[in-house]
Amino acid sequence: MSAHIPERCVAANRCGTHAPLWITEPHPTQSNEIVVRSVCGSWRSCCTFSSNVIHVKLCYGNYYVYKLVMPSTCSLAYCAEVNRTEPAVASTTPDPRPQNSTIAQVTSYMTATTIEGQVRLANGGNGSCSGRVEIFHQGQWGTVCDDGWDMIDAQVVCRQMGCGKVLSAPHSARFGQGRGPIWLDDVMCTGNESQLSKCRHQGIGSHNCGHSEDAGVVCEAGSTVRLVNSDDRCSGRVEVLHNGQWGTVCDDNWDLQDASVVCRQLGCGRARSALQSAAFGQGSGPIWLDNVSCFGNESSIMDCKHQGVGATNCIHNEDASVVCERRFTLILSNVLTTYS
């Protein structure tokens, strides 16, 4: 049996406690690495618990270990979703009430609420593996300037967040302008750092930037669009993520403006073509979008006008596809080379 803290709001008075806890960010995807996550709780509504910090580690054997920073209230507990087909996880106690969760009492071991050098991705919408990069220093969150910001720097952030591989490193406040201090400028990572704060930079708080230059990140676990059934990630059948399930896009009215939004969202440059009639093969499962109509400046294909998620009169031989500029990055002997 394995268990993990839910990544969604858990209602009050569930799992045998008046105030269950849940984490607001995805679990790590890389084994044996500790990541920092935020936790919320609910006893009147979601989320009424002042943001707190939990350390999560994915151990070999595919189970998680949690350590919670000392919360303001000590009588809280988290619900653990159970999958009885995987290895066992220690420290869970069955809920005496007939529910589909177990309860694990929280063990507090620190008094600080946020850790120096912790990073978060703000204003990213669906999930927390994409957004504006912010770093915690001297009790305050601040942003990172996009001067010199590249895929190597962004990969360090994705790894620190436990969000898998980097997909893009947006510039120019793609996820909106932040507020407060700009902590880092001219960041230069080698790619091997465990934290962004360990990369070279001008010095904490030393910069010549404005918030219009706030750096962003899109990691693999945070993307709601992908291109599949091709040799590279910048061309293929368009699929979007909705309610935890990938589905295709119908080619009705599919054009270069729609395709350009997908390419930019994936950090793949401009769109070269917007293909119809399942050019990269027919998908399976739901067709999530139909009659997509983008202006071309949207940050996500889901922000474009469409009939409504799941509203379609199409079949999979009408699946839409995209070919982007196919810009990708290789790191060889610490030399960054970009191909198109």
C-alpha positions as CSV (number, residue, x, y, z in Angstrom):
1,M,0.0,0.0,0.0
2,S,1.3,3.5,-0.8
3,A,-0.1,6.9,0.2
4,H,0.5,10.5,-0.6
5,I,-0.9,13.9,0.5
6,P,-3.6,15.1,-2.0
7,E,-2.8,17.9,-4.4
8,R,-6.2,19.4,-4.1
9,C,-8.4,20.9,-1.4
10,V,-9.7,18.5,1.1
11,A,-12.9,19.6,2.9
12,A,-13.0,20.2,6.6
13,N,-14.0,17.4,8.9
14,R,-12.7,14.7,6.6
15,C,-10.3,12.0,7.5
16,G,-11.1,12.2,11.2
17,T,-9.9,15.8,11.7
18,H,-11.5,19.2,11.6
19,A,-8.6,20.7,9.6
20,P,-7.0,18.4,7.0
21,L,-3.9,19.6,5.1
22,W,-3.2,19.4,1.4
23,I,-0.3,20.6,-0.8
24,T,-0.8,23.2,-3.5
25,E,2.0,22.0,-5.8
26,P,2.8,18.7,-7.5
27,H,4.8,15.9,-5.8
28,P,8.5,15.6,-7.0
29,T,9.2,13.4,-10.0
30,Q,12.8,12.7,-9.4
31,S,13.9,10.1,-6.9
32,N,15.9,10.8,-3.8
33,E,15.7,14.6,-4.0
34,I,14.0,16.8,-1.3
35,V,11.8,19.6,-2.5
36,V,9.9,22.3,-0.7
37,R,6.1,22.6,-1.1
38,S,3.4,24.8,0.3
39,V,0.6,23.4,2.4
40,C,-2.9,24.6,2.9
41,G,-5.7,23.6,5.3
42,S,-9.4,23.9,5.5
43,W,-11.7,24.2,8.4
44,R,-14.1,26.9,7.2
45,S,-13.2,27.0,3.5
46,C,-10.2,26.3,1.2
47,C,-7.6,27.6,1.9
48,T,-7.9,29.2,5.4
49,F,-4.6,27.9,6.8
50,S,-1.8,30.4,6.5
51,S,0.7,29.1,3.9
52,N,3.2,26.7,5.5
53,V,6.0,24.6,4.3
54,I,6.5,20.9,3.9
55,H,9.5,19.0,2.7
56,V,8.7,16.1,0.3
57,K,11.1,13.4,-0.8
58,L,10.4,10.7,-3.5
59,C,12.2,7.6,-2.3
60,Y,13.4,4.7,-4.4
61,G,10.6,2.2,-4.3
62,N,8.1,4.9,-5.4
63,Y,6.9,6.2,-2.0
64,Y,7.0,9.6,-0.4
65,V,8.4,10.9,2.9
66,Y,7.1,14.2,4.4
67,K,8.4,16.6,7.0
68,L,6.2,19.5,8.0
69,V,7.5,22.9,9.2
70,M,5.9,23.8,12.5
71,P,2.4,25.1,11.8
72,S,0.6,27.8,13.8
73,T,-1.8,25.2,15.0
74,C,-0.6,21.8,16.3
75,S,-3.8,19.8,15.9
76,L,-3.7,19.6,12.2
77,A,-3.5,16.4,10.1
78,Y,-3.2,15.5,6.4
79,C,-5.3,13.1,4.5
80,A,-3.4,10.4,2.5
81,E,-4.8,9.0,-0.7
82,V,-4.2,5.3,-0.8
83,N,-3.2,3.0,-3.6
84,R,-3.0,-0.6,-2.4
85,T,-1.1,-1.9,-5.5
86,E,2.2,-0.1,-4.7
87,P,4.8,-0.5,-1.9
88,A,3.8,0.4,1.6
89,V,4.2,3.8,3.2
90,A,4.9,4.1,6.9
91,S,3.1,6.3,9.4
92,T,-0.5,6.1,8.2
93,T,-3.3,5.2,10.5
94,P,-6.7,4.0,9.2
95,D,-9.5,6.5,9.5
96,P,-12.2,5.0,11.8
97,R,-14.9,6.6,9.7
98,P,-15.9,4.9,6.4
99,Q,-14.0,7.1,3.9
100,N,-11.5,6.4,1.0
101,S,-8.6,8.0,2.8
102,T,-6.3,7.4,5.7
103,I,-5.0,9.9,8.2
104,A,-1.4,10.5,9.2
105,Q,-0.6,12.8,12.1
106,V,1.8,15.6,11.2
107,T,5.3,15.7,12.9
108,S,6.6,19.2,13.1
109,Y,10.4,19.7,13.2
110,M,11.1,23.3,12.3
111,T,9.9,26.7,13.4
112,A,10.5,28.8,10.2
113,T,7.7,29.0,7.7
114,T,9.8,29.6,4.6
115,I,13.4,28.7,3.8
116,E,16.1,31.0,2.5
117,G,16.6,30.4,-1.2
118,Q,13.3,28.6,-1.7
119,V,11.8,29.2,-5.2
120,R,8.2,29.3,-6.4
121,L,6.5,29.8,-9.7
122,A,3.8,32.5,-9.6
123,N,0.9,33.3,-11.8
124,G,1.2,30.2,-13.8
125,G,-2.4,29.1,-13.7
126,N,-2.9,25.4,-14.1
127,G,-0.5,23.8,-11.7
128,S,2.7,25.3,-10.1
129,C,5.3,24.0,-12.5
130,S,5.2,27.1,-14.7
131,G,5.1,30.7,-13.9
132,R,7.1,33.8,-12.9
133,V,10.3,32.8,-11.0
134,E,10.4,34.1,-7.4
135,I,13.0,33.5,-4.8
136,F,12.8,33.9,-1.0
137,H,15.4,36.1,0.7
138,Q,15.4,37.8,4.2
139,G,11.8,37.2,4.8
140,Q,10.6,38.5,1.4
141,W,9.7,37.0,-2.0
142,G,11.4,38.7,-5.0
143,T,11.7,38.1,-8.7
144,V,14.6,37.3,-11.1
145,C,15.6,39.5,-14.0
146,D,15.6,38.0,-17.4
147,D,19.1,39.3,-18.4
148,G,21.0,36.3,-19.6
149,W,18.1,34.0,-18.6
150,D,18.2,30.8,-20.5
151,M,17.2,27.1,-20.6
152,I,20.1,26.1,-18.3
153,D,19.0,28.5,-15.6
154,A,15.4,27.4,-16.0
155,Q,16.3,23.7,-15.7
156,V,17.8,24.4,-12.3
157,V,14.5,25.9,-11.2
158,C,12.5,23.0,-12.6
159,R,14.8,20.5,-10.8
160,Q,14.6,22.5,-7.5
161,M,10.8,22.4,-7.8
162,G,10.6,18.7,-8.6
163,C,8.9,19.5,-11.9
164,G,11.0,17.5,-14.3
165,K,12.6,18.8,-17.5
166,V,12.4,22.4,-18.6
167,L,10.3,23.3,-21.7
168,S,11.0,27.0,-22.0
169,A,12.6,30.0,-20.2
170,P,10.3,32.9,-21.0
171,H,11.4,36.5,-20.8
172,S,9.7,39.9,-20.5
173,A,7.3,39.1,-17.7
174,R,5.4,36.4,-19.7
175,F,3.6,35.5,-16.5
176,G,2.9,39.1,-15.4
177,Q,5.0,41.6,-13.6
178,G,5.9,40.9,-10.0
179,R,6.1,43.3,-7.1
180,G,8.7,44.0,-4.5
181,P,12.4,43.4,-4.8
182,I,14.2,41.9,-7.8
183,W,16.6,39.7,-6.0
184,L,18.7,38.2,-8.9
185,D,20.1,39.5,-12.2
186,D,22.5,38.1,-14.8
187,V,22.0,34.6,-13.5
188,M,24.5,32.1,-14.9
189,C,24.0,28.4,-14.0
190,T,26.1,25.5,-15.1
191,G,23.1,23.2,-14.9
192,N,24.3,21.1,-12.0
193,E,23.2,23.3,-9.1
194,S,20.6,22.0,-6.7
195,Q,19.2,25.5,-6.1
196,L,18.9,28.7,-8.1
197,S,20.6,30.6,-5.3
198,K,23.8,28.6,-5.9
199,C,24.1,29.8,-9.5
200,R,26.4,32.8,-10.3
201,H,24.7,36.2,-10.3
202,Q,25.4,39.9,-9.7
203,G,24.7,39.6,-6.0
204,I,21.4,39.5,-4.1
205,G,19.5,42.7,-4.8
206,S,22.0,44.0,-7.3
207,H,20.4,44.6,-10.7
208,N,19.5,47.2,-13.4
209,C,16.1,45.8,-14.2
210,G,12.4,46.6,-13.9
211,H,9.6,44.1,-13.4
212,S,8.8,44.1,-17.1
213,E,11.9,41.9,-17.3
214,D,10.8,39.3,-14.8
215,A,12.0,35.8,-15.8
216,G,9.6,32.8,-16.1
217,V,9.8,29.1,-16.4
218,V,7.7,26.3,-18.0
219,C,8.6,22.9,-16.8
220,E,7.5,19.5,-18.1
221,A,5.1,18.8,-15.2
222,G,3.5,22.3,-15.6
223,S,2.6,22.2,-19.3
224,T,-1.0,21.8,-20.4
225,V,-0.1,21.3,-24.0
226,R,2.1,18.9,-25.8
227,L,3.0,17.8,-29.4
228,V,3.1,14.0,-29.8
229,N,3.8,11.2,-32.4
230,S,6.9,12.9,-34.0
231,D,10.7,12.8,-33.6
232,D,10.9,16.0,-31.6
233,R,8.8,17.9,-29.1
234,C,8.3,20.9,-31.4
235,S,6.2,19.2,-34.0
236,G,3.3,16.7,-33.8
237,R,-0.3,16.2,-32.9
238,V,-1.6,18.8,-30.5
239,E,-2.9,17.5,-27.2
240,V,-4.1,19.5,-24.2
241,L,-4.5,18.5,-20.6
242,H,-7.8,18.9,-18.9
243,N,-9.0,17.3,-15.6
244,G,-5.9,15.1,-15.5
245,Q,-6.5,13.6,-19.0
246,W,-4.8,14.4,-22.3
247,G,-7.1,15.0,-25.3
248,T,-6.8,16.3,-28.9
249,V,-7.8,19.4,-30.7
250,C,-10.2,19.4,-33.7
251,D,-8.9,20.9,-36.9
252,D,-12.0,23.0,-37.7
253,N,-10.7,26.5,-38.5
254,W,-7.2,25.5,-37.3
255,D,-4.7,28.0,-38.7
256,L,-1.3,29.5,-38.2
257,Q,-2.5,31.9,-35.5
258,D,-3.7,29.0,-33.4
259,A,-0.5,27.1,-34.1
260,S,1.7,30.0,-33.1
261,V,0.1,30.1,-29.6
262,V,1.0,26.4,-29.2
263,C,4.6,26.9,-30.4
264,R,5.2,29.9,-28.1
265,Q,3.6,28.1,-25.2
266,L,6.1,25.2,-25.7
267,G,9.1,27.6,-26.2
268,C,9.4,26.3,-29.8
269,G,9.6,29.6,-31.6
270,R,7.3,30.5,-34.4
271,A,4.8,28.2,-36.2
272,R,5.8,27.0,-39.6
273,S,2.6,25.1,-40.4
274,A,-0.8,24.3,-39.0
275,L,-1.7,20.8,-40.2
276,Q,-5.1,19.2,-40.4
277,S,-6.6,15.8,-41.0
278,A,-4.5,13.9,-38.3
279,A,-1.2,14.6,-40.1
280,F,0.7,13.1,-37.2
281,G,-1.8,10.2,-36.7
282,Q,-5.1,9.9,-35.0
283,G,-5.2,10.4,-31.2
284,S,-7.4,8.5,-28.8
285,G,-9.6,9.5,-25.9
286,P,-11.4,12.9,-25.6
287,I,-11.3,15.7,-28.2
288,W,-11.1,18.7,-25.8
289,L,-11.2,21.7,-28.2
290,D,-13.0,22.5,-31.4
291,N,-13.4,25.7,-33.5
292,V,-10.3,27.2,-31.8
293,S,-9.9,30.9,-32.7
294,C,-6.7,32.6,-31.3
295,F,-5.7,36.2,-31.8
296,G,-2.1,34.9,-31.6
297,N,-1.0,36.7,-28.5
298,E,-2.5,34.3,-25.9
299,S,-0.1,32.7,-23.4
300,S,-2.0,29.3,-23.6
301,I,-4.1,27.6,-26.3
302,M,-6.8,27.1,-23.5
303,D,-7.1,31.0,-23.4
304,C,-8.2,31.1,-27.0
305,K,-11.8,31.3,-28.0
306,H,-13.4,27.8,-28.6
307,Q,-16.8,26.0,-28.3
308,G,-16.1,24.9,-24.7
309,V,-14.0,22.2,-23.4
310,G,-15.3,18.8,-24.6
311,A,-17.9,20.4,-26.9
312,T,-17.2,19.1,-30.4
313,N,-18.7,17.4,-33.5
314,C,-15.4,16.0,-34.6
315,I,-13.7,12.6,-34.8
316,H,-10.0,11.8,-34.5
317,N,-9.3,11.9,-38.2
318,E,-9.7,15.6,-37.8
319,D,-7.0,16.0,-35.1
320,A,-5.0,19.2,-35.5
321,S,-1.2,19.2,-35.7
322,V,1.6,21.8,-35.6
323,V,5.2,22.2,-36.9
324,C,7.2,24.8,-35.1
325,E,10.6,26.3,-35.9
326,R,12.0,23.3,-34.0
327,R,14.4,25.3,-31.9
328,F,16.0,23.1,-29.3
329,T,19.0,23.3,-27.0
330,L,21.9,20.9,-26.5
331,I,24.5,21.2,-23.7
332,L,27.9,19.7,-24.7
333,S,31.0,20.3,-22.6
334,N,29.3,23.3,-21.0
335,V,28.8,24.9,-24.4
336,L,25.2,26.0,-25.1
337,T,24.3,25.6,-28.8
338,T,20.9,26.4,-30.3
339,Y,19.7,24.8,-33.5
340,S,16.8,25.6,-35.7
